[in-house]
Amino acid sequence: MRKSAKKGFAFLALTSILLAAVPALSGDEPSHGWKRSSAGFWTGFPEVRSGFSDNGIALELSLRPGTGVTYSRDGSWASDNAVLQMSTDVIFEGKNEYRTGEARFPASATFVFGKDALSLGTKERITLFFRHLWDGFRPSGIRLTYAWGTRLPVGSMYRLWEEETVFILGGAEEAGKKIVTARQLSRDFQAAYGRPPKGPVTKVLIEARMPPEAKTPVQTSITVRFPAD
């Protein structure tokens, strides 16, 4: 009973911390340094209600097939504590999410360590450049992405790009639920790359995408508080 009570209290405390920072939802006019862009060259924009603050973003999206959006914010944050909440009501079984060109997450948050990189060598860098030309350019630096998957097991951690590791927070069995999690980014970086990061987080990306082959619209929400101190 004591362990269950402690877990329940911790969850309530975490939820309270998150909700205390949720900006009021209104239209879709980014502010507080956030910028909006298309999630792909051939991708249309979904319907969005959004709210922004100095250390938070809240989105409610209606993702029709073939739509997507990216919100980004640049900075330099010494803190590495983040709180994330995601939900989506229907899971479209996508393609192979291990492949860069087929990973289309209905909800994701990416933290970019722009001053960090892997030693890939000239040949590997050239190969990576042409892969980016085909699949779309990602921000330079090492990236940690927390995503709602469509086929992969919850709890999966895998390398999507050479310098991007994905953590799957939710999947088909969690459809309709809200996933709330607190992350220490330096700890996840250590787990993914075997060492601490060499610099701070320099960019945050919040993304939602639905492939054109999906059958019905998907209702998705994403709330991120960073830094969460």
Secondary structure, 3 states (H helix, E strand, C coil): CHHHHHHHHHHHHHHHHHHHCCCCCCCCCCCCCCEEEECCCCCECCEEEEEEECCEEEEEEEECCCEEEEEEEEEEECCCEEEEEEEECCCCCCCCCCCCCCCCCCEEEEEEECCCCCCCCHHHHHHHHHHHHHHCCCCCCEEEEEEECCCCCCCCEEEEECCEEEEEEECHHHCCCEEEEEEEHHHHHHHHHCCCCCCCEEEEEEEEECCCCCCCCEEEEEEEECCCC
